[in-house]
Amino acid sequence: MAPRQLKIYTREEVQKHTKREDAWIILHGKVYNITPHIINHPGWTCGCGTSTVIAIMNSLGTDCSEEFEEVHSPATKAQMTYYCIGTLEEDNEQDKC
């Protein structure tokens, strides 16, 4: 199966997606729509995850590569492929997730 062609987004486009119902982030030059993850995050209903939800919400629309790397396991990183929707304009030579 050939890799899917990804759309190229500007940083300004990504910065518009900062809500729970429309949540995008940038990780290492790739753009991810994490809306399904953030909507279903247990932190909305369980106090134990509230700080995680707050941290995610503060990162929406930004490049949060460093923060992501600090707290996520290799398994979580591998799951991000599912959410990848494109590349960042200045990094468009990376044409697949």
N, CA and C of each residue as an Amber inpcrd file, in Angstrom:
protein
   291
   0.8440000  -1.1760000   0.0000000   0.0000000   0.0000000   0.0000000
   0.8950000   1.2470000   0.0000000   0.6430000   2.1400000  -0.9000000
   1.4250000   3.3740000  -0.9950000   1.0590000   4.3230000   0.1300000
   2.0490000   5.0870000   0.6310000   1.7300000   6.0650000   1.6840000
   0.7510000   7.1130000   1.1450000  -0.1530000   7.5380000   2.0110000
  -1.1100000   8.5560000   1.5900000  -0.4160000   9.9060000   1.4750000
  -0.8670000  10.6820000   0.5140000  -0.3230000  12.0270000   0.3370000
  -0.9450000  12.9360000   1.3920000  -0.1400000  13.6680000   2.0970000
  -0.6220000  14.5130000   3.1820000  -0.7520000  15.9590000   2.7350000
  -1.7250000  16.6190000   3.2980000  -1.9270000  18.0360000   3.0290000
  -0.8410000  18.8430000   3.7440000  -0.5190000  19.9880000   3.1880000
   0.4640000  20.8910000   3.8000000  -0.3010000  22.0340000   4.4660000
  -0.0050000  22.2710000   5.7440000  -0.6770000  23.3050000   6.5310000
   0.3190000  24.3760000   6.9500000  -0.1620000  25.5850000   7.0800000
   0.6590000  26.6500000   7.6470000   0.4880000  26.6430000   9.1630000
   1.4320000  27.2460000   9.8340000   1.3490000  27.3880000  11.2890000
   0.0830000  28.1760000  11.6600000  -0.2580000  29.1760000  10.8480000
  -1.4520000  29.9880000  11.1020000  -2.7240000  29.1470000  11.0190000
  -2.7690000  28.1980000  10.0790000  -3.9360000  27.3200000   9.9870000
  -4.0770000  26.4570000  11.2390000  -2.9700000  25.9200000  11.6890000
  -2.9950000  25.0570000  12.8780000  -3.4250000  25.8530000  14.1080000
  -2.9920000  27.0950000  14.2070000  -3.3170000  27.9250000  15.3730000
  -4.8080000  28.2040000  15.5190000  -5.6030000  27.9470000  14.5080000
  -7.0530000  28.1590000  14.5710000  -7.7830000  27.0030000  15.2630000
  -7.1020000  25.9010000  15.4960000  -7.7400000  24.6810000  16.0050000
  -7.3560000  24.4550000  17.4680000  -7.9920000  25.2260000  18.3450000
  -7.6040000  25.2420000  19.7620000  -8.7560000  24.9150000  20.7120000
  -9.7390000  24.2180000  20.2280000 -10.9120000  23.9040000  21.0550000
 -11.0510000  22.4000000  21.2410000 -11.7450000  22.0150000  22.2540000
 -11.9630000  20.5960000  22.5320000 -12.5680000  19.8890000  21.3190000
 -13.4740000  20.5760000  20.6060000 -14.1650000  19.9810000  19.4680000
 -13.3830000  20.1280000  18.1690000 -12.2350000  20.7470000  18.2180000
 -11.4320000  21.0180000  17.0250000  -9.9930000  21.2370000  17.4850000
  -9.2810000  20.1480000  17.7090000  -8.0030000  20.1900000  18.4120000
  -6.8620000  19.6670000  17.5500000  -5.9850000  20.5900000  17.1420000
  -4.8200000  20.2140000  16.3490000  -3.5460000  20.5940000  17.0890000
  -2.4890000  19.8220000  16.8340000  -1.1620000  20.1250000  17.3690000
  -0.1100000  19.8630000  16.2880000   1.0790000  20.3670000  16.5210000
   2.2310000  20.1050000  15.6590000   3.2410000  19.3130000  16.4790000
   3.7230000  18.2160000  15.8980000   4.7900000  17.4260000  16.5080000
   5.8380000  17.1480000  15.4410000   7.0270000  17.6650000  15.6400000
   8.1490000  17.3950000  14.7350000   7.7960000  17.6340000  13.2730000
   7.1450000  18.7620000  12.9990000   6.8520000  19.1500000  11.6280000
   5.6330000  18.4950000  11.0060000   4.9340000  17.6900000  11.7800000
   3.7190000  17.0480000  11.2930000   2.5130000  17.6340000  12.0350000
   1.3660000  17.6450000  11.3750000   0.1370000  18.1970000  11.9460000
  -0.7810000  17.0480000  12.3160000  -1.3160000  17.1140000  13.5370000
  -2.1770000  16.0570000  14.0600000  -3.5130000  16.6400000  14.5110000
  -4.5890000  15.9890000  14.1130000  -5.9190000  16.3360000  14.5920000
  -6.2240000  15.3680000  15.7290000  -6.0780000  15.8490000  16.9610000
  -6.2720000  14.9800000  18.1290000  -7.6630000  15.1450000  18.7440000
  -8.5930000  15.6790000  17.9760000  -9.9570000  15.8970000  18.4760000
 -10.5580000  14.6330000  19.0950000 -10.5130000  13.4730000  18.4160000
 -11.1140000  12.2760000  19.0410000 -10.4790000  11.9370000  20.3820000
  -9.1820000  12.1270000  20.4870000  -8.4820000  11.8360000  21.7430000
  -8.9160000  12.7980000  22.8530000  -8.9230000  14.0660000  22.5580000
  -9.2360000  15.0590000  23.5930000 -10.7020000  14.9780000  24.0190000
 -11.6050000  14.7190000  23.0930000 -13.0250000  14.6010000  23.4370000
 -13.2560000  13.4300000  24.3880000 -12.5540000  12.3290000  24.1690000
 -12.7640000  11.1180000  24.9660000 -11.7980000  10.9720000  26.1370000
 -11.0070000  11.9870000  26.4070000 -10.0250000  11.8860000  27.4780000
 -10.7360000  11.7660000  28.8360000 -10.3040000  10.8160000  29.6870000
 -10.9550000  10.6350000  30.9820000 -10.8050000  11.8270000  31.9270000
  -9.8900000  12.7140000  31.6480000  -9.6850000  13.8750000  32.5130000
 -10.8850000  14.8020000  32.5860000 -11.7860000  14.7210000  31.6350000
 -12.9900000  15.5630000  31.6650000 -13.9510000  15.1060000  32.7630000
 -13.9030000  13.8430000  33.1220000 -14.8480000  13.3220000  34.1150000
 -14.1690000  12.7800000  35.3660000 -12.8730000  12.6140000  35.3350000
 -12.1300000  12.0650000  36.4750000 -11.1100000  13.0960000  36.9330000
 -11.1930000  13.4830000  38.1680000 -10.2840000  14.4860000  38.7060000
  -8.8170000  14.1280000  38.5640000  -8.5240000  12.8250000  38.5100000
  -7.1230000  12.4050000  38.4240000  -6.4720000  12.7870000  37.1010000
  -7.2630000  13.0670000  36.0700000  -6.7020000  13.4150000  34.7730000
  -6.8610000  14.8720000  34.4010000  -7.3680000  15.6640000  35.3260000
  -7.6360000  17.0690000  35.0260000  -6.3840000  17.8250000  34.6190000
  -5.2830000  17.6190000  35.3110000  -4.0630000  18.3530000  34.9760000
  -3.5600000  17.9720000  33.5870000  -3.7640000  16.7240000  33.1840000
  -3.3690000  16.3030000  31.8470000  -4.2070000  17.0070000  30.7920000
  -5.5050000  17.0880000  31.0120000  -6.3860000  17.7760000  30.0720000
  -6.0160000  19.2480000  29.9680000  -5.7220000  19.8690000  31.0900000
  -5.3210000  21.2820000  31.0740000  -4.0400000  21.4560000  30.2620000
  -3.0730000  20.5710000  30.4470000  -1.8180000  20.6590000  29.6990000
  -2.0620000  20.4760000  28.2010000  -2.9130000  19.5300000  27.8350000
  -3.2250000  19.3140000  26.4150000  -3.9210000  20.5350000  25.8460000
  -4.9040000  21.0520000  26.5500000  -5.6470000  22.2150000  26.0500000
  -4.7190000  23.4210000  25.8530000  -3.7500000  23.5850000  26.7330000
  -2.7970000  24.6960000  26.6080000  -1.8560000  24.5200000  25.4120000
  -1.7370000  23.2990000  24.9040000  -0.8390000  23.0190000  23.7880000
  -1.5310000  23.0510000  22.4300000  -2.8530000  23.0950000  22.4240000
  -3.5770000  23.0420000  21.1490000  -3.2040000  24.2220000  20.2570000
  -3.0360000  23.9300000  18.9780000  -2.6970000  24.9560000  18.0050000
  -1.2320000  25.3360000  17.9850000  -0.4060000  24.6250000  18.7360000
   1.0150000  24.9650000  18.8330000   1.8950000  23.7780000  18.4710000
   3.1820000  24.0490000  18.3720000   4.1800000  22.9910000  18.2420000
   4.5530000  22.5800000  19.6580000   4.1080000  21.4240000  20.0510000
   4.3610000  20.9560000  21.4220000   5.2700000  19.7220000  21.4070000
   6.1840000  19.6860000  20.4530000   7.0840000  18.5370000  20.3020000
   7.8840000  18.2480000  21.5670000   8.4730000  19.2740000  22.1510000
   9.2990000  19.0590000  23.3460000   8.4830000  18.5150000  24.5070000
   7.3340000  19.1250000  24.7560000   6.4750000  18.6900000  25.8550000
   6.0070000  17.2480000  25.6350000   5.6370000  16.9440000  24.4110000
   5.1700000  15.6000000  24.0740000   6.2610000  14.5690000  24.3510000
   7.4750000  14.8600000  23.8960000   8.5910000  13.9300000  24.0780000
   8.9030000  13.6910000  25.5580000   8.7080000  14.7060000  26.3780000
   9.0230000  14.5880000  27.7980000   8.1150000  13.6210000  28.5450000
   6.8730000  13.4630000  28.0950000   5.9130000  12.7180000  28.9060000
   5.3110000  11.4750000  28.2550000   5.6030000  11.2070000  26.9780000
   4.9380000  10.0850000  26.3130000   5.8730000   8.9100000  26.0370000
   5.2960000   7.7280000  26.1250000   6.0240000   6.4850000  25.8870000
   6.1530000   6.2200000  24.3850000   7.0440000   5.3130000  24.0110000
   7.1450000   4.9340000  22.5970000   5.8170000   4.3900000  22.0450000
   5.0540000   3.6820000  22.8570000   3.7680000   3.1500000  22.4020000
   2.7950000   4.2760000  22.0680000   2.7660000   5.2990000  22.8980000
   1.8980000   6.4500000  22.6370000   2.3470000   7.1680000  21.3760000
   3.6410000   7.3240000  21.2110000   4.1720000   7.9810000  20.0240000
   3.7580000   7.2270000  18.7600000   3.7850000   5.9150000  18.8120000
   3.3960000   5.1020000  17.6600000   1.9130000   5.2870000  17.3210000
   1.0840000   5.4990000  18.3130000  -0.3510000   5.6880000  18.0990000
  -0.6610000   7.0040000  17.3980000   0.2510000   7.9470000  17.4370000
  -0.0110000   9.2590000  16.8500000  -0.1890000   9.2090000  15.3380000
   0.3170000   8.1810000  14.6900000   0.1530000   8.0420000  13.2410000
  -1.3160000   8.1080000  12.8500000  -2.1710000   7.5580000  13.6810000
  -3.6100000   7.5560000  13.4260000  -4.1610000   8.9810000  13.2940000
  -3.6040000   9.9220000  14.0230000  -4.1110000  11.2970000  14.0640000
  -3.4370000  12.2360000  13.0570000  -2.4100000  11.7650000  12.3680000
  -1.6430000  12.6240000  11.4620000  -2.4890000  13.0020000  10.2400000
  -2.5750000  14.3170000   9.9820000  -3.3620000  14.8040000   8.8460000
  -2.5270000  15.5680000   7.8370000  -1.2710000  15.8720000   8.1580000
  -0.4580000  16.6120000   7.2170000   0.8870000  17.0070000   7.7670000
   1.5370000  17.8650000   7.0080000   2.8400000  18.3820000   7.4150000
   2.7730000  19.8970000   7.5160000   3.7040000  20.4350000   8.2580000
   3.7970000  21.8750000   8.3980000   4.4880000  22.4480000   7.1650000
   4.0220000  23.5720000   6.6950000   4.5140000  24.1530000   5.4490000
   6.0310000  24.2190000   5.3670000   6.6840000  24.7040000   6.4060000
   8.1380000  24.8370000   6.3340000   8.8520000  23.5020000   6.4070000
   8.1140000  22.4120000   6.7450000   8.6950000  21.0840000   6.8290000
   8.0930000  20.1340000   5.8020000   7.5990000  20.6430000   4.6810000
   6.8360000  19.8250000   3.7640000   7.6560000  18.7900000   3.0000000
   8.9600000  18.7410000   3.2070000   9.7340000  17.6840000   2.5620000
   9.4600000  16.3400000   3.2130000   8.8490000  16.3370000   4.3870000
   8.4590000  15.0980000   5.0700000   7.0410000  14.7860000   4.6250000
   6.8970000  13.9820000   3.5940000   5.5980000  13.8250000   2.9550000
   4.7660000  12.6600000   3.4530000   5.1590000  12.0340000   4.5460000
   4.3270000  10.9650000   5.1030000   4.4660000  10.9220000   6.6140000
   3.4650000  10.3670000   7.2500000   3.4840000  10.2540000   8.7160000
   4.1630000   8.9790000   9.1400000
